[in-house]
Amino acid sequence: MPRTLYTNATVFTTDGFSADAFVVEGSRFIHVGKEADAQQAAGEGAAEVDLAGGFVLPGFIDAHTHLLSMGQSLQKVPLREATNLADLQRRLREAADSTDAQRILGAGWLYSSLDGKQPTKELLDQAVPERPVYLDANDLHSVWVNSAALAELGINDNTPDPIGGRIGRNPLTGKADGMLYETAAQQIVWPALAAYTSDEDRDAQLEEAFTNYLAVGVTGAVDMAVQDDDLAAFRRALARHHNTLPIRVKGHILVVRHESEDQNLAQVQKAVQLAVELNSDWLQICGIKLVVDGVIDSCTAAMKEPYADGSSCEPIWDRKSLTPVVAAADAAGLQIALHAIGDEASDIALDALEEAYRRNGPRDRRHRIEHLETVTEDNVKRLAALGVVASMQPVHADPAIQENWQGVLGDHRTDRAYPWTEFTDAGATLALSTDAPTAPHQPLPNMYVASTRLSALDPALEANLPKYALNLADALGHATRDAAFSCRAEDRQGRIAAGYLADFTVLDSNPLVAEPSELLTNHTRMTVVGGKVAFHPSTPLAAYGTFQDGHPRRQPA
């Protein structure tokens, strides 16, 4: 197999030792260390690449993302940066004027951009009255629609709420108001829009996600809500790429709650079958995902105390419905990922895991709880003692999107928001990710928020609870080495070490010796997956399109 010697670099191995050179043979590292030793290990005839002082680290693994949704979001009207309601409406009008598409799709809107108003169909009707408008909230847990979209969905004032979700209604008239929360979005809107999307559209969207990830140094991803459309798109991608993929993908099958326990358990059995069928270095179904509660911004997270307005919200999965599913998945050897944002939701999740452990006996499980935006100190310790991975997203703590989050809680709970260092101090494994497209997918702004608690969207804002900021080297380890651990890939990914897969990225400069703000301007110089260059800016310009962030991207083959 061909060997390549890489020299003249600062190599961040995640193992704590320094190196300036390494050798790749085929798809793996065979030597990492000092240049003289690396040259000897490379031997005669090896190709040599001078990295010109670049900073090398293992490829980022986005340990919680949604690939197809990310690709779709990159093609929707971007609303995260809308400054106010008028700006949001202007963006929608301009989008409608620029296309004859039957529907206007937008993504990333924030409550803080609505000038204190509640999202209603009438506000969208003012912008686009005749075509259906579907806007994903920034957290992807609700969809805001106009009157035309409600009509297209067949939702009227008497349509019942699905289990675990809610159709928003005017408090005075009871009429549907244009907001669809949690399972109302997942079980009504998502399937309806999927029916209007072709396989060719989905294939292009998935390639869009792959290409954008490679350009920012991401070599692996854990897809946290795999459904039938995702599976079909992954299979087609494997065929296109000759049984490989541009990046390595792990998947968790989304298990949705039904009234019947048998229906819930049938979904676990489907995941078991898929885990046997899809199990390669490039695509592996490794577990299930359960959304225990909603999100704080729309007051659908399950909290121990009421929200500031006195309201409260029941979990999507209660203990009685959740525990049999968790126990069955655990017995089958699946990894379990539990979305739990509210402090009551993490109680429920940990109770279910403890019961599964009691029933099924001790072993290495690697289960995970996702998000953990509010959590009691006792549950931080309980999670660590159980060996559960804390899977968290620094970009969700960006001060630029905290106004509504803090306002709807409005009390002492905002003083312990996103407490990353509490988990590491307790001895838990912390895996960092982006949850794209609920947040930007680029890892370096994510690392900026992680290490400063400042805003990557508006760096002028004050830090959000800086006591919870991580050391940057630790943050990089949580997004590479620990992200690999979180998906049972720690024996082959997440490190630059002999025997590991040669998945790495090269940055322009060393962020460990630079001002933190330079994380926002540093760039990926090269991304290598399995020993092969997957992104390099020297590719001829004719082969590039445009990234969402303005940087060039290679068009999908």
LINKADA-V165837 format. One record per residue. SS is DSSP state (2 for helix, 1 for strand, 0 for the rest). PHI is phi in whole degrees, 0 to 359 (999 if undefined). PSI is psi in degrees with one decimal (none if undefined). Layout:
ss-><SS;SS>
phi-><PHI;PHI>
psi-><PSI;PSI>
//
This chain:
ss-><0;0;1;1;1;1;1;1;1;1;1;1;0;0;0;0;0;1;1;0;1;1;1;1;1;0;0;1;1;1;1;1;1;0;2;2;2;2;2;2;2;2;0;0;0;0;1;1;1;1;1;1;1;1;1;1;1;1;0;1;1;1;1;1;1;0;2;2;2;2;2;2;2;0;0;0;1;1;0;0;0;0;0;0;2;2;2;2;2;2;2;2;2;2;2;2;2;2;0;0;0;0;1;1;1;1;1;1;1;0;2;2;2;0;0;0;0;0;0;0;2;2;2;2;2;0;0;0;0;0;0;1;1;1;1;1;1;0;0;0;0;1;1;1;1;0;2;2;2;2;2;2;2;0;0;0;0;0;0;0;0;0;0;0;1;1;1;1;1;0;0;0;0;0;0;1;1;1;1;1;1;1;2;2;2;2;2;2;2;2;2;2;2;2;2;0;0;0;2;2;2;2;2;2;2;2;2;2;2;2;2;2;2;2;0;0;0;1;1;1;1;1;1;1;1;1;0;2;2;2;2;2;2;2;2;2;2;2;2;2;0;0;0;0;0;0;0;1;1;1;1;1;1;1;0;0;0;0;0;0;2;2;2;2;2;2;2;2;2;2;2;2;2;2;2;2;2;0;1;0;0;0;1;1;1;1;1;1;1;1;1;0;0;0;0;0;0;0;0;0;0;0;0;0;0;0;0;0;0;0;0;0;0;0;0;0;0;0;2;2;2;2;2;2;2;2;2;2;2;2;2;0;0;0;1;1;1;1;1;1;0;0;2;2;2;2;2;2;2;2;2;2;2;2;2;2;2;2;2;2;0;0;0;0;0;0;0;1;1;1;1;0;0;0;0;0;2;2;2;2;2;2;2;2;2;2;0;0;1;1;1;1;0;2;2;2;2;0;2;2;2;0;2;2;2;2;2;2;2;0;0;2;2;2;2;2;0;0;0;2;2;2;2;2;2;0;0;0;0;1;1;1;0;0;0;0;0;0;0;0;0;0;2;2;2;2;2;2;2;2;2;2;0;0;0;0;0;0;0;0;0;0;0;0;0;2;2;2;0;0;0;2;2;2;2;2;2;2;0;0;2;2;2;2;2;2;0;0;0;0;0;0;0;0;0;0;0;0;0;0;1;0;0;1;1;1;1;0;0;0;2;2;2;0;0;2;2;2;2;2;0;0;0;1;1;1;1;1;1;0;0;1;1;1;1;1;0;0;0;0;2;2;2;1;1;1;0;0;0;0;0;1;1;1;0;0;0>
phi-><999;293;244;231;261;254;229;59;217;262;254;266;277;74;259;90;248;270;209;231;202;201;236;246;239;62;258;228;288;243;203;222;169;280;300;299;292;294;298;294;293;292;75;293;84;288;290;233;237;274;273;52;81;293;259;255;216;303;304;298;245;282;285;206;210;221;296;295;296;297;299;295;298;296;257;265;294;284;239;298;262;298;277;200;297;299;294;298;296;299;300;291;299;297;295;295;289;265;216;257;304;291;225;255;248;230;211;92;292;241;301;293;270;260;56;82;276;273;291;227;298;297;295;281;300;296;270;224;277;255;259;299;239;234;239;288;296;305;270;65;256;207;232;256;229;264;297;296;290;302;296;296;282;76;269;238;292;254;295;286;289;285;300;79;216;206;269;299;223;298;295;267;257;79;281;302;257;104;253;234;256;51;292;295;284;291;258;247;287;302;296;296;291;298;293;268;253;274;298;298;298;296;298;295;293;294;297;300;295;303;294;294;295;300;289;242;89;266;246;209;211;249;276;257;196;288;235;300;296;296;301;297;294;296;297;295;294;301;294;296;258;59;66;235;225;299;230;275;235;250;229;247;288;286;254;261;279;243;295;272;297;299;295;294;289;297;291;296;296;298;296;300;296;292;295;285;288;247;207;226;294;255;216;221;273;246;183;236;237;235;266;289;214;260;227;288;304;257;61;249;285;277;247;287;239;296;291;301;273;89;278;215;221;285;292;288;250;272;300;295;278;283;301;298;292;297;296;292;295;296;297;277;85;283;280;245;246;244;291;214;262;281;294;287;296;291;301;297;298;292;300;294;294;299;293;296;298;297;287;255;85;283;183;282;251;71;287;220;243;263;88;50;290;233;201;285;299;298;284;299;291;294;302;297;296;277;74;276;282;271;258;226;234;307;298;287;264;304;305;292;242;262;304;291;306;289;293;285;274;69;209;302;295;287;278;232;278;51;274;304;289;297;291;292;296;279;96;279;279;251;251;258;206;246;59;304;264;290;208;303;275;290;286;291;301;299;291;296;296;300;265;230;61;273;266;279;271;216;299;284;288;290;295;264;51;299;297;262;294;261;299;299;300;295;300;299;294;292;267;232;301;284;296;295;301;296;240;58;239;290;273;216;227;88;221;256;204;304;95;275;300;277;251;209;229;240;263;300;214;278;289;286;243;252;296;306;298;290;299;277;240;294;225;282;271;197;233;239;234;60;83;249;293;255;213;204;291;276;303;310;302;296;271;248;249;230;283;300;270;96;275;291;221;280;291;299;289>
psi-><147.1;146.3;144.4;129.1;122.3;128.5;173.6;56.6;159.5;116.9;116.9;102.0;-18.9;-2.3;0.3;1.9;153.7;148.4;155.0;5.7;159.6;163.6;134.4;130.1;119.5;-119.9;5.2;155.9;137.5;-14.4;139.3;128.1;-142.7;154.1;-42.5;-43.1;-37.0;-39.4;-40.1;-40.9;-33.5;-37.2;-177.4;141.9;-1.1;142.5;151.0;136.2;117.8;116.0;4.5;42.5;10.5;162.9;118.7;133.9;161.9;148.5;136.9;142.1;112.1;98.9;-4.4;106.2;179.8;95.5;-52.2;-40.6;-36.7;-46.8;-39.0;-43.4;-35.9;-17.5;0.7;167.8;119.8;124.2;-2.3;-31.8;10.0;127.1;-25.4;-179.6;-42.3;-38.9;-43.0;-46.0;-37.4;-44.2;-38.9;-41.8;-44.9;-38.5;-42.4;-37.7;-24.1;-2.9;153.8;17.8;146.0;-24.2;149.3;118.6;130.5;164.5;147.0;11.5;149.6;144.2;-32.9;-13.2;3.3;12.9;35.9;-3.7;158.0;144.6;121.8;160.3;-33.2;-37.0;-34.4;-34.6;-32.7;-29.7;-49.3;94.8;-25.3;-28.3;146.1;137.1;128.7;117.9;115.0;130.3;159.0;-33.6;-2.1;16.1;2.5;157.9;133.0;126.4;161.5;-177.3;-39.1;-36.6;-41.0;-43.4;-42.3;-34.7;-12.7;23.0;124.3;-174.3;-15.7;2.7;126.4;153.2;139.5;162.7;128.6;9.8;-178.7;136.5;118.2;141.5;144.8;126.5;-21.3;-40.1;-19.3;2.3;148.1;130.2;-2.4;-0.8;134.8;114.8;141.1;-118.9;-17.6;-34.5;-45.5;-37.0;-11.6;-55.7;-50.7;-49.0;-34.9;-46.3;-34.4;-34.7;-23.1;0.3;132.0;163.4;-36.5;-39.1;-47.7;-38.8;-43.4;-38.1;-40.3;-42.8;-34.3;-42.9;-47.5;-48.1;-41.9;-37.9;-46.6;-35.0;-12.6;16.6;15.3;125.1;-6.2;154.5;147.8;110.7;120.4;22.7;55.5;127.2;-174.7;-41.0;-38.6;-45.9;-45.4;-40.0;-39.0;-42.0;-43.2;-36.5;-40.1;-41.7;-41.8;-36.5;21.0;53.0;21.3;179.2;160.8;-34.5;165.9;134.2;128.9;145.3;141.2;122.9;128.4;123.5;116.8;149.8;131.8;167.1;-36.1;129.5;-35.3;-40.7;-38.2;-44.2;-28.3;-32.6;-34.1;-43.3;-37.1;-41.8;-37.7;-45.3;-41.6;-33.1;-31.8;-41.7;-41.0;96.8;78.0;178.0;-17.5;-34.3;121.6;127.2;116.1;-11.4;-161.0;159.9;132.7;125.0;97.0;-35.6;-170.5;-131.7;158.0;-39.9;-36.0;13.1;35.9;-0.4;143.6;111.9;152.4;-28.3;155.1;159.7;172.6;-29.3;6.0;-5.3;164.0;166.7;133.6;153.8;158.6;-43.8;118.1;174.7;-40.2;-40.5;-31.1;-43.4;-44.9;-36.0;-45.6;-43.4;-40.5;-43.2;-40.2;-42.7;-31.0;-4.6;11.5;150.8;140.4;126.2;123.3;112.1;118.9;104.2;-42.7;156.1;-29.0;-35.2;-39.7;-30.5;-49.6;-44.9;-45.6;-36.5;-43.5;-40.4;-41.9;-40.6;-38.3;-41.0;-41.9;-42.4;-38.3;-5.5;168.5;143.6;173.5;117.5;-47.5;34.8;165.1;148.5;130.9;134.3;-66.8;47.3;-36.1;133.8;143.2;156.0;-37.3;-38.5;-24.9;-46.3;-38.5;-42.5;-46.9;-42.7;-30.6;-6.6;23.6;136.7;132.7;108.6;111.3;160.2;101.9;-39.1;-18.5;-17.5;6.2;125.8;-25.2;-18.0;21.9;-12.8;-53.0;-40.5;-48.7;-35.8;-39.2;-20.0;-56.4;19.3;-156.6;-20.8;-23.8;-12.1;-10.6;41.7;135.1;60.9;68.6;-45.7;-22.0;-37.5;-45.2;-37.2;-30.8;-7.2;9.1;154.4;128.1;119.4;126.2;143.6;-173.7;-23.4;33.0;141.0;20.3;-11.7;164.2;142.9;-9.4;130.4;-30.9;-44.1;-34.1;-42.3;-30.9;-47.8;-41.5;-38.8;-6.6;-23.1;16.5;175.4;130.4;-16.5;-35.1;85.1;-10.0;-15.8;154.5;153.0;146.5;99.9;66.9;-14.0;-19.2;6.2;147.2;150.4;137.5;-42.6;-39.5;-43.0;-43.1;-38.6;-38.2;-26.0;-2.1;-76.5;-49.7;-29.0;-38.0;-42.4;-38.6;-21.0;27.4;37.8;19.0;-12.8;-4.0;-11.0;162.9;1.6;153.7;97.4;152.4;133.8;-16.8;154.4;137.7;70.1;109.9;165.5;152.6;122.2;159.9;-39.4;167.0;108.5;-17.4;-16.4;9.5;168.4;143.0;-36.3;-21.2;-13.5;-25.0;-11.1;-10.7;152.0;158.2;123.4;-31.4;145.5;130.4;131.9;121.8;33.9;-3.5;137.9;120.1;-20.4;133.4;128.8;-7.1;-2.1;139.5;140.4;-29.2;-20.2;3.7;149.2;-138.2;132.6;160.8;-31.8;6.9;-10.9;155.5;153.7;150.7;135.5;145.3;144.6;none>
//
